[in-house]
């Protein structure tokens, strides 16, 4: 009997599920806290909770994660330097302060427009190498000729040894700015993706499990682990993709909308007749438009562990994730006493980081470049949670909230606070951790809001359900302004939204929100069995899909019957005749698909390859096509009987 293991690492929990390959039955599942910075501990804990009799017969491990998405949503990504070669627009906003514009680049035919200024690149790389974790390079028309990107990459690797990402490696679409942003985000995610994958490889090796390792991509397809490490941006929404595919499988519905409530974020997506709804444009990540093909989704930095804080009798939810008070009381033995004795802050001092329920603890990440104020505060934050009052007493002056904010963004400090998870503990609807810590926190926040603890927690629960309904309706009603949807949700009109499509809920305590959600929308709302590990299930049921796009054009319109250029991923080739170019382009596309599928453990009759050819020519054009676009698509099905 053989089994497959699905693992999903979220911002709060790491989930695992074991499936019997012969009939697709889930035989075991488990949840464990995600551990920072050493993800291996959380992965080890979640697999330790599975039946060991099954583990020795695992032949496939497939994984997904929201860690990358959370990194960008929370603004805690690793620092990256960006090098833009050629005619990039100077007025566009860029996601980093470490930017270099240099001469170079190519034209639409891949001919060099200007020579590459390699000396400036060398100088810049040496200047910033100690302040960044990776480099991103984007050259003008690199999709037509990647020569300058590759030259810059080789030299930076030689000088710094840091990871380098090129725009042409990620997308063959035109759009220099979006390609540059995609390269930047990919470079930013390499460290955390590498750590996640290496943690899983380490654990399965230590257990003597000899299995193929795959990772889910943004579009619900799977990818070999080598590709996932090189292009982590393509797996950035693997968590949401896993929830979509997993929800469909668990509910038995081929058409449904999905609300996946995690610890850090809530994701909305849909599937129609078994096919994920894909975005027509590149995925938007943390407000940045990319060239990544992904499922169409709405995602917000609101989850079970979003920080709840109060200022001027107004309640705020997120966007930062914190350790819930209920969890902290179990994790840190002295925390409960500290929570009880910490004084209430003055109302005029209240802000996100100064709250009667906010504490700070040192993470295990190594400190890099710090300001004097940051170093001073970090020195007094240790392995036990401390309040702002304790920090101020230790440094003998008031601590500035912005200093704490910077340390959180740099991942050096982890915050603890009141969350929707705590509210559910107070209401008795989810009691996995310390109810007492949650109750004390609720009493403190309720005093600021002039409510009872029960009223506060009920209001929080309703706020979470309203956010879920708002995101779902915004996703379905494309183009309708938020404000218009909010007016109906908030009862300004005697109306209620009715949905014809069923809605599937996934996530740990998501059952607790079903009733409130039904008050906002009229729909068939389902919570399937194993909803708490739906993403881990989804990691296993994705198909292997590879798309290769290749362009053929005459080198010159003055002689359109000879001399043709092929623009393929990572290469630019030249042929005398159109027939030679077309035959070679087709072979290149098939080889790219077959190599990819081989990495996924698929070959032969497991893989179906289709080729779509589109040509462009003006009326009266009696020559080979002015432009030929080849799309080679491979779809592979693993031998799992789902």
N, C-alpha and C positions, 0 to 999 in steps of 0.2 A: 504494500500500500504506500503510495507517494503523496506528499503534501506540499502545499505552497504557503509561504509566509508573507503576509503584507504588513508593512510598518509605515505609520504616518507620524512624523514629529511636528507637533504644533508648538506655539509659543508657551503653552502651559502644560499640556499633556502629550506624552508619546503613547500611541496606541499600537497594538499588535493583534493580528488575527490569523488563525490557522485554518486552511481550507483543504478538504480532501479532494484530490484531483479527479477521482473517478466519477463523482457525482456533484461536486461543487458545494457540498454541505460544510457549514462553518462548525468545526469541532471544538474550537477553543478560542478565547480572546482575553485580552488584559489591557489595563491602563496603568501608566506610571507617570510621575512628574518629570517634565523635561528639565534637564540639569545644565546649568551654565557655569563656566564656559566649557566644561568637559561633558559633551553630549553623550559620551560613551557610558557614563554611569546610568543615565535615564534609559538608554537603549538596553543595557544589561539588565536593569531592574524589570523592564517590561517583558523581556524574553524569559527571564527567570520565573515569572509567574505563569508561564505556559506549561502544559503537560510535557515533561521531558521524554516520554515514550514516543511522541510524535516527531520531536526535533531531529532525531537521527535519520529520519526518512524525508527530510526537506530537500527538494530538488530545484526549487525556484524561490528567490527572495525578490520582491518588488516593493519599492519605497516611494513615498511622496512626502512633501513637507511644506509648511507655511512659514518656515523660519526666514526664508528670503523675503517674502511679501512683508512680513512683520518688520524686518530690518528697515525697509524703505518707508513703510507707513509711520514708524516711530522715529524716523530720522536718526537711526543709530548705526548706519552702515560704515564700513571701513573707508578711510580717506583715499581718494584716487586722483592722480594727475591726468590731465587731458591734453593731447597734442593734436591740433587741427592743421592739416596740410592743404594748401591751396586756397581757393576763393570762398572760404566760409563766411557767411554774413556776421559782421561784428556786433550787430545790435541785438541778436537773439540771446535770451537768458540761458546761462549754462549752470549745471548742477555742482560746480566745484570752483574754488578760488584758485586752484593750481592749474592754470591754462596757458598754453603756448600756441601762438599762431605763427606758422612758418611758410615760406614759399615752397612751391612744388605742385603736385597734382597732375591730372590728365584731362583730356577732353572726352566727348561722348564716344569716340572711336578707340579710346584707350591710348592715344598718342600723348607723349609728355608735353605739358603746357609750359612748365618751368622746371629747372633742375631743383632737386631736393636740398634744402639747407640743413645738412646733417650736423654741421658744427654747432648750430644753435640748439638742436635737439640734444646733443651730447652735454652741452653746458647746462641746460635746463634739467636734464635727468640727474645730474650730479648735485644740483642745487636742492632738489626736492626729495631725493631718494630716502632721506631719514624721516620725512614727514608724511609719506604716503605708503599704502600697502600694495598698490598696483598702478599700472599705466593703461590708459585707453587711447587708441590712435584712430583717427578718421581722416582719410585723404579724399579730396574731391574726385568723383568718378572712379573710386577704387573698385567698384563693382565691374568696371570695364577694364581696369588694369591695377592689380594690387601691389605693384612693384615698390612704390614709395612707402606704403604701410609696412611691407615686409622688411625693407631695408632699415627703417626706423626701429621696428620690433627687434631685429637681430642685434642692433647696436645697443639698445636699452638693456636687453637681457645680458649682454656682455658686460655692461658697465655696472648694473645694479643687482642682477639676479632676481628681480621682482617679477611677478606675473605681468604679462602684456597682452592686451586684447585688441584685435583689429576689427574695424567695422565690416570689412568684406567677409570676414569669417562667420558673421551672424546673419547677414541679410544680403540678398542679391537685388533688392528693390532700390530704386533711386530715391533720393531724399537725404542729402548729406547731413542735415541737422539731426533728423530722427535717428539716422545710423550712428551719429556721434554719441547721442544720448544713450542709445542701446548699448554701445561699446562701453560707455562709462558705467552704466548700471551692472553690466555683466562683470566688469572688473571689480566693482564694489562687492559683488556677491561671491566671488571666487573663494575667499577665505572661509566663509561660513558653510558654503556648499561642500568644499573639500573636507572640512572638519566633520560634517554630518556623514558623508559617504565613508570616510576613513574609519569613523566610529563603528559603522555597521560592518564594514569589512573586517575590522579587528575582532568584533564580537563573534561573528559567524566562524571565523578562523579558529578562535580560541575554543569554540564548542565542537570543532571538527566537522562542521557542516560544509559539505561540498556541493554548493548550489550556484546557479547562474544568478547574477545580480542585475536587476533592471531598475529604471527610475521613470516615473510618470512625467509627461510633459504638459505644457499649458493647454494643449488641445485635446487632452484625454488619451493620447497615444503614449506608447512606452519607448524608451531609448536605452541603449547599452550604457553602462556606467562610465565608459571612457568618454563618450560624447557628453554626458551630463557634467563631467568635471571640466571639460573644455568650454562648454556653453551653458553655464548655470542659469543664465537669463531665460533660457527656453524652459526651465523647470520652475520659474518663479511662481507661477500659479498652479503648480502641480497639486498643492493641497486642495484648492477649490475644484480643480479638474477631478481629483479623486473623490471629493464629496458628491459631485454630480453623477459620476459613473457608479459610485457605491450606492447612492440613494436609489437610482434606477434599478439596480440589481436587488437590493434589499426589499424594495416595495413591490417589485414585479411590474412596475409601470415603465413603458417605453416612452411615454410623454408625460412630463411633469415639470413643475418649478421646484427649486430646492433652496431652502434657507439653512445654511450651515453656521451654527453659533459656536465659535471657538472661544478660547480664553482671551485672545488678543483682538480678533476681528470677526465680523459677520459677513459671509459671502452669499450672494444671490446669483443663481444661474438657472439654465433650463436645458432640457433635452427633448427632442421631438422625433418620434419613431426610432428611438435608439441612437440618434445622431446628436452629439452636443451642438448647441447653438454657438457658432463661431463668430467672432467679431470681424466685420468687413475691413476694419482698419487695424493697425497694430495695437497691442495692449497698452493701456494707460496705467503706469505704475507710479503711485504717489504723486500724481499730477503731471508726470513726464510721459510724453507720447513716444512709444518705441516702435520698432519694426518686427516685433515678436508676434507670431500667429498664436492666438489664444482663444479660449472660450469667451463668449460675451458675458460679462459679469458686472455686478455692482459690489464693491467691497468698502467697508467702513471700519475705522479703528475703534469699534465698539464690540466688546465681548464680555464674557463672564468675569474676567479679571480687569476690566477697565476701571480706572480710578474714579471714584465718586467723591466730589468735593463741593464745598458750599462757600459762597461769598455773597454778602448782602441779601440773605434769605433766598438766594437763587441756587438751584442744584445743577451741577455740571457732571457730565458723563464722558470720561475719556479726554483726549485720545490715547493717553499713555496706559500701558499695562503695568500693574503693580502686583506684588504678592498679596493675596487676600489676608485679612487679619486672622481668619479661621485657620488658614494654612500656616501662617507665621507662628501662631501659638503652639502648633505641634512641632514645627521645625526648630524653633528656638525656645528652649525650656524656660528662660527668664522673661520672655516677651510679655506674657499675660500680666505679670506684676508691674512691668514697666508701663504697659498700656493703662493700667488702673491708676498709677500715681502721676502720670504726666499731666501738668497743668493745662488748662484751656488757654489758647492764645487770645490776645486782644482782638476784637472784631476788626479794628482798622488795619491789623497786620495780615489778615487772612488773604491767601492766594493759593495757587495750586500746590505749592511746596510747603506752605505753612498752614497746617490743618490739625485739629485735635486728634486725628487718627492717622497721621502721616509719620513714618519712620524710615530710617535709611540704614543699609547694611553694605559692607564692602563686598564687591564681587571678586572673582579670582583672576580677572583680566589684568595683564601687566600694564602699568601706567606708561604713557608716552610723554609727549610734550605738554606741560601744565603751566598755567599762570601761577603767580605767587599765592593768590587767594585760593585757587583750586588745590594746590599742594598742601596748604595749611589746613583746609577742611578735610581733605582725603586722609591726612595723617591721623585724625582723631576718630575716623569712622572705621570700626573694626568688624569682627565676625559676629558680634551681637548687635541687634538693631538699636539705634539711638534716635532720639527726637531732636528737633531743631533746638530746643532748650538745652539739651545736653551738649550739642555741638557748640553752641554759643558760650556755654560755661567753660568748655575745654579750651577754646581758642581765645577766651576772655574778651569777646566782642560779638556784636550781632552778625549772624551769617546772612549773606545776601542770597535771596532765593535763586537768582540767576547763576550763582556759583554752583549750587546744587543741580540746577538744570544742565549745566555744561558737563558735570561729572556723570549724570545719568546718560546723556547723549553719547559720551565717550565709553559707556558700558562699564565704568569703574565702580559705580554705585548702583545698587538695586533698591528701588523704593518699595515700601509696604504701605497699604492703605485699605480703605473701605471699598468694597466692590459689589456688583450684582450677586456674586456668589455668596457674599456675607449676608445680603438681604434675604436670599433664599434660606440660609441657615436660621435667621431670626424668625422667619415665617414657618419654619419646620418642614419646608418642601424639598430640602436637600441638606443632608446632615453628615457629610463624609468627614468633616474636620471639627474644629472647636466651635461649638455653638456659643459658649460663654464669651469668647473674644469678639465674635460677630455682634452679640447683644450689647456689649460695652461700647463698641464702636458706634452702633446705631443710636444708643442713648446720647452719645456725645454730639453726633451730627444732628440728631433730632432737636437738641437744645438750641443749636444755631438756627434751625429752620422753624422753631416754635411749633413742633409737631410731637406726637407720641412716636416711639420707635416703630410701632406697628404701622402707623400712617406713613412714616418715612419709607419703610421697606415696601409697602404696597404701591406707593407713588413711584419708587424706583423700578419695580417690576412692570408697572404700566408703561413707564418711559421706555424701557427696553423693548416691550412688545410694540409700542408705537413706532420706534425706530425700525424694527423688523418689517412692519407693515409699510412704512414709508419707503424703505429701500426696495421692497418687493414691487410696489406699485410704480415706483420710479423706473425700475427695470422693465416692467411690462409696458407702461405708457411712455414709450420713447418720445422725447421731445416735449412732453408736458412739464411745465415748470414745477419745481418742488412746492412753491408757495400755493399753487392751485390744489395740489394733492393734500397739503397740510390743512387747508381750510375745511375740506370734507372730513378728513380724519379727526380733526379737533371739534367736529360737531357744529361748525358755522352754517352748514346747510343740512336740511332734513334728508340726507342721502347716505348710502353705504355702498362701497365697492363690492361687486359680485364677480368672482372669477370662475370661468368654465374649466380651467386647467387645475388638476389636483396639486396641492402643495405638500412637499415632503420635508419634515424637520429632522435635522441631524445635530448631534452634539451631546455632551454629557447630561446636564440637567434640563434639556430642552423641553421635556414633557411639562415642566412647571409653567412654561409660557404659552402653551397651546390655548387655554381658555381665554386669556387676555387678547391673544391674536385674533381669535374668533369674534371678539367684540368690535374689532376694527374692520375686518373683512369677512365677507360671506364666501366661504370656499370649503372644499373638502380637504381638511388638513390631517395629514397622516404622520405618525411617529412609528416607524417600523421597528421590529425586533433587531437588536444589535445597532441601533441608531447611534449609540455612544462610540462605536468604533467604525462608523461608516466610511471614513476616509481610508482606513487601513484595508477595508474590503475593496474600495475603489482602486487602490494601488495595484491590486491583482487582476482586475478585469479589463484593463486598458488594452487596446489593440496596438500592434506595431504598424506605424504609418510613417512613410518617408516621402517627401515631395522634393523633387529636383527640378529647378527652372533653368532653362538654357536659351540664350538668345543668339540668333544668326542674322548678320547684316552684311551687305556688300561694303567693302572697305571704302569705296568711293562711288557716288551716284553718277559720276562721269563715265565709269566703266562698269555697269551693273551686271555684266555677264561673267566676270571673272574676279578673282581675289575676294574671298569671303572671310569674315571674322566670326569666331565663336566666343561668346562670353559665358563661361561656366563657373560654378562656385570655385574660386581659388585659381582660375586659369583663364588665359586668353590665347586662342590658337588661330592660325591663318591657313586657308586652303585655296587652291586654284579654282575649283569648281564648287557649285552649290550642292551637287549630289554627294561629293566627298564630305563637305561640311555637315550636311544633314545626317549622313550615315555615322560620322564620328560623334556628332552631338547626341544621337540616339544611344550609341554604345556607352558614352560617358554617363548619361543619365541612368541607364540600366545598371552600370557598375556601381554608381553612387548608392543606388537603392539596395543592390545585393550586398554590398559591403556593410551598409547600415543594418540590414536585417540579420546578417551573420553575427554582428555584435549583440543583437537581441536574441540570438539562439534560434533563428528562423532561417529556413532554406527550402529549396525545392518546391513541392506542391503546397507547402505552408504559406507561400508568398504569391500574391497575385499582382502583376505589374500591368498598368495601363498607361498608354501614351496619348496625350492630347496635343494636336498641332494647330496653332492659330497663325494665319499669315495676314500681312498688311501690305496692300499695294494700291496705288491710285488707279482710277479708271483709265483704260487704254494702255496700261503698263504691260508690254510684251517681253518681259524679262523674268528671271527668278524673283521671288518675293522680295520686296523692299525690306521686310522684317519678318522673321519667323520666330515664334515663341513656342518652345517645346516644354510641356509639363509632364514629367515622368513621375507617376505615383505608384508606390508599392504598399500593399496592405497585407499584413501578416497576422495570422491567428495562431496563438500558442495552443498546445494540446492540453488545454484545461477544459473540462466538460461543464462549463457554467451554463 
